[in-house]
Amino acid sequence: MPDYNAAFFNSLTNTFLIYREWHGEEKALEFLAELMKRSLGAACDDMGFVKGDPTSFADVVGARDESVGLHVSFPVVSAGEIVYRFHTDPFPRLRGHVDPKKLDATYMKFKIAYLLGEDWVYDTTSHLWPGAPFTEHVITKKS
């Protein structure tokens, strides 16, 4: 694992694995989603953001991700679409242990609902785990 905040991500990884062992995968994913919601929500609140504003989303999420050692980019930020790319894998030790889309949903659903609103959705168009150069989430506003 790269040196970027290894202790932080190892702690989340170990929490997920232990919780899954004790309560099953569905409950472990729910637990991780709640953990993300509480920690990401507090961090986003402290950073200030304009709910529903794609530029604010990219600024806040980009700064937060950078603060925990993740390299991300936003090649598209417009009124109706955001392309959010992870160039760093936050959970490399979970590869092969959980479906990547289920794991990504533990933080993506919250980030979108909390920062943009319920009228936004996302689709994962590529992922690092099977060998893509980045994980890409295309976030769009429902019409």
ABEGO torsion letter per residue (X at the ends): XBABGAAAAAAAAAAAAAAAAAAEAAAAAAAAAAAAAAAAAAAAAAAEBBBGBAAAAAAAAAAAAAAAGBBBBBABBBAABBBBBBABBABAAABGABBAAAAAAAAAAAAAAAAAEAABBBBBABBAAAGBABBBBBBBBBX
